[in-house]
């Protein structure tokens, strides 16, 4: 994902994105 995944998804998914 191009945008900040941390604010859109869970911290755990931050690495998975």
Protein Blocks (a to p, Z undefined) as FASTA:
>chain_A
ZZdfklmmcfklmmmZZ
